[in-house]
């Protein structure tokens, strides 16, 4: 692997807490929940949950129609988050060769709304005569990466990572590795997702969604809590600007943090159940690559989605490696599980915590499950010097990812 250093210089987000990173962080600081009861989902028979964390689609008409016509909701979210990230980085793309700037964006699939619309129009008559061609472009697995590249005029690497809940962090990790090799100077990386009953239905079929709090949706999900009962799906996009350190320094850019390590490991023991040993191996390998000892880590942003087995497995892995001295929290209580966008949105929130010197606790963590003990769960916001952080993401198919970032 190459030896170039890679830094994060800009962040942007569209989340269920609102448009922009400021809305994301103020919502977390205020202890807001973005989870809602979605009456419109009741038309879908067989769903066990009618709760979700929607993000508001706003100002999409600012995107020229010629470019917007191929964008599903998830691509619009990604473009808007990328615009904020580029502005935050103070990056003038006109002064950088477009061949040296890439777009790597993860998603669970293409636009779920568009894919659903495609089949609704094609079936039951099995005719394609009335199906708009643009639905295909909106439904492509790499739709967001392509649309962001088209919007900004980027002709460097265009890639899409697709590993369910790990997709967004994988995209950032892939960008990190490409920049280390020196094949690009700047990459817009992140994840994006749009909320649709089909996504929630997958978790429903596995009995992994939260169903007990329909009358009080703000009380779920509940990562690490003894009364947790599953996932709430959300949507949005998180995008970061990655640059080689030398490129960032040459233009006098502000740096949030340096990515010091990233790792992906596979677990073949089960398609949907997380494994403590596999998770522990992934995190330890990431620390080893980063040359960071466990006692140097100041905060861990957990994947913890509020499933019974998943939270317990992750807590156990973290306890084995770090003990109970490092603050650990999951942010999904505030805005649900944004799936492919989660790794990027939550990493951005963690970077902003690092910048502000504060750790936010998980929302709805009222009574810690004894099976999730052994790690330090902050119960209120704490002022702390954060120099080194770990971000975890774990996905269906036994895909484990972890990233270490450090202040420079």
N, C-alpha and C positions, 0 to 999 in steps of 0.2 A: 504494500500500500504506500502511496505517496506520503511525503512529509510536510505538506503545506498545512498551516493552521487555519481553522475555519471558525468564523464568528457569526453571531446573529446581530444584525444591525437595525432591523425594522420588524414591527409586528402589526397585524391587523386582524380583526375578528368581527364576524356577525354571529351572534349567539341568541339563545332564547331570552337572555336578559336585555337584549337591545342591540342596535347597530353601533359598532365601534368598540374599541378596547376600553374606553372610559366607562361605557355603560356596563360592560362585563364586570369590571373591577368595582364599580360603585354598587352594583347589585350584590356582589359577594360581600362587600364590606357592610352593607345594610342588612344582610341575612335574608335576602329575597328569594322566593321560590318562583320559578317560571313554569311549573307544572300546572296543567289545566285539564279539566274534564272536557272532552271533545265530543259534543253531541252528534256531530256529523258522522262520526265513525260508527254509529249504531246501525247504519245501513249495511254494514259488513257483518254477515252472520258468522257465528263461530268464534268471534273475538272474545277473549276473557277480560280484557282491559280496554277502557275507553279514555285512558289518560295519556297525555303526551306533553312535550315541552316544545311548542312551536316557536319559530323565529319569524319576525315580521318582514315581509318583502316590501321594501321601500325604495323610492327613487330609482327604480329600474329603468325609467325612461331617460335617465341621463346617459345610459349606454346607447350609442347610435343604433338605430333599428337594424341596419345592415349587419351589424355584429351580434345584436341581441337575438335575432330571429333563430339562431342555432343554439341558443342557450336555454337549458332548463333552469329551474329554480336553483339547483345546486351550483350551476355554473355562474349564475348571477351573484349568488352569495360569494363564490370564490373570487370573482372579479372585484367585487366591492371590498372584500377583505384584503386582496392583493393591492388595490389602490391605496388603502390606508397604510399597509406595510411599506410600500415604496415611498410614500410621503413621509412616514415616520423615519425611514432610513435616510431621508434627504438625498435620495438617489435620482440622478438625472439620467434616465436610460438613453437619451439621445447622445450622451457623451461616452457610452459604452458600446462596443461592437455587439450588435444583436446576435452574432454567432457565438458570443462568449457568455450569453445570458440564457438560462434554461427555465423550464416550467415543469415541476414534478409535483403532482397532486394526487392524493389517494382518495378513493371513494369505494363504498361497498359495491356499487354497480353504477350504471348510468342513472339518469334522472328517473326515479321510481314513478313519479307522476306521469312522465312522458311514456314510459314503457307500459304502464297500466292503460293509458289512453290509446296506445297503439293497438293493444289486444282487444280493448273494448270496441274499437272501430272495425277491426278485422273480423271479429267473431260476433254473432254465431254464423253469419253468412259466408265466412271464409273468403272475403274479398278484400283486396288491397286497393281497389279503385279509388276509394275516398280517403285513404290514409295520407296525410301530408308528409312529404319527403323529410322535412325538418325534424319530425319525430325520431327518425333514425339517428340523426346527429346528436340530438338531445339525450338519446338513450345509450350512446356508445360508452363503454367502460372508461375510455380516456377523454370523455367529453370535456370535463373541467380543465384538464391540462391543455387541451387543444384550444379551448375558448380563451383561456387566460393568455396563451401565447399569441393567438390571433389579435386579441384586444391590445396587447402591448407591442406587437410587432416583433416578437422574439423568434429567432431562428436557431437557437442553440438546442440543447437536449430537451426533448418533450417526452415525458414518461408518466405513466399512471401506475401507482401501486394499488393492489387489490388484495387485502388480507383482512377483510371485515374490520373489527374494532382497532386493529393495529395499523391500518392503512395510512393514517395521517402521520404517525410517528415514523413509520417506515419511509414515507416520502422525504421527511426531513433527514433521516439517517442516510438515505440514498444520495440526497444532495450533498450531504457532508462528505461521503466517500468520493463522489465525483470531483468535488472541489479539492480534496486532499490530493487527488491524482493530477490536478492542474489542467484538466480538460475544459473547465469552465471558470469564469471569474465570479459570476453572480448567479444564483438560482433562486427563483421564487418557489417555495415549498410549502406544503401543508396538506390539509384534508378538508373535505366538504361532504355534506349530507343533506338530504331533504326528507322531511317526515311524511310517511305514508303508512296506512294500515298494514300493507304487506310486510313492511319491515318489522313492525311490532308483532305481526302475526307469526313470524318465524320464532320469536322468543315465546309467544303464547303457546305454540305447539310443543315447546319444550318445558312448559309450565315454569317459565323463568321471568314472567312479567309480574309487576305489582298489581294486585287486584283488591286489596283490603281497604284502600283509602279513597274510594270513588267520591265519598261525601266530603273528604278533606284532602284533596290532591296535593296541597302544599306540604303535607306531612310525609310524602314519599317522593323519591326513593330514600332509603335509610342506610347508607353504607356503614358497615361494622356494627350496626345497632342490633340488639337482640330481637327487635320486632320487625326487622327488614323482611320483605317478602318478594323482592325481585326488582327487575329493571323497569325504568321508564324511558322510552325512546325520545330523543330530541333531534334537533337539526341545527344547521349553521355551517360556518366555515372559519378555520383559523389558518392564517398564512404568515410566513416569516420570510424575511430577506436573509439569505445566507451569502457570505462573501469570504474569499480568502482574506486572511488578516492583512496581507500586504496590499490588496486592493482597497480594503477599508481604510487602512492607514494613509494610503496615497491620496485619498480624497478627504481625509480628516473626519471620518465618520465616527459617531458615537456607537459604542459597542455595549450590548446588553450582557453578553457572556460568550465564552468560547465553548464550543462543543468539544469535549475531551474524550468521549467514548460513546460507542453505539454498538449494540449487538442484537442479533436475531438468533433464536434457537428454536428447534422444533421438538414437539412432544408427540409421540405416536401412540401413547397409551389410551387416548380417548379423543373423539372429535370435538366434544363440547365441554367436558369437565376439565378444569384447571388442575395442574399437578404441582404441589409444593416444591418437590425436588427439581423439576424442570424450570420453574420460575426462579428458584434460588440460583441455579446454574447460570441462567441468562444474566441476572443482575451481577453475579460475581465475575463473570467474564467481561462485562462492561466496565466494572471497576478496575479489573486487571488491565484492560486496554487503555484506560484513562490514567493508569498509575496513581489511582486514588485508593487510600485505605478506607474501610468502613467508618472509622472514627473521624475522618475528615469531612464526612457528609453532614450538612446542616439541615436538610429537609428532604423528605421523600413525598412526591405527589403520586399517590396510589392509583391504580386502575380501578379498584373496588367499585363494582357496579350495583351492589346491594343484593346479589344472589347469595344464598346460604352457603354453598360450597365454595364459590369463588373468593368471597371475602375472607373466609377462614383460611383457605390455602395461601392467599397472598400475605395475610397477617403472619402466618407461620413462617413463610419464606423470609420475610423482612426481619422477624424476631430472631431467626437463626443467624442472620448475617450481621444485624445491627444492634440487637438487644432492644432495650426500651429507652435509650437516651436521645434518639433522633425523632423530631416531630414528624408524624405521618398523618396526612389527611387526604380524603377524596372530595372532589368538588362536584360530584354528580348529584348530590342532594339539592344543589342550587338550580341546575338546568338540565337534569337528566343525562342520559347516555347518548351523546351526539355521534355515536358509532364511528365512522371513518374520520370524522372531524375531531373526535374527542382528544386524541393525542396532541394535536396541534393547538386546539383551544386551551387545553389544560396546561400545556407547556408555556403558552403565552401568559396565562394567569400566574404561573409559577415564576416566570421571568420578571413580571411586574411586582410580585411579592419580594423577589430578590432586590429589585431596584428600590423598593420602599422600606425594606428591612422589617417585614411583617409576615407572620404566618397566620393564615385563616383556617379555622377549624372546619370540619365537615358539618353540613346542615342536617338536622334531624338525628344527630347522634346524641340521643337522650340517655340511653342505657347501653353501655358497651357489652357486646356479647362476650361472655367468658371465653368462648372459643376464638375470639379475636384479640385476646389479651396478649401481653408479652411485648407489645410495642407501645410507644408513647402517642396517645391520642390527645392533641390539644382540645380543650373544651371551650376556649375563647380565643380571640385574636391575641397574638403575642408579638411583641417587638423583639426581633432577633437579627443579628448579623448573619446574612445568608451569603456565603461565598461559593458553596458547592451544593448542587441539587441533583436529585435523581428523579427521572420521570419513567414510570412503567406503563406499558400497554400489553394486554394479553387478549388473544382472539381465538375464535372458533378454528378448528383444524390444528390446534396445538401450536399456534404461532405466538412466540413470546418475544417481546422487544423491550429494551431498556436503554435509556440515554443519560449520560452524565454531562452537566454543564457547569462551568466554573467562571466566576468573575475574574477579569484581568485588569 
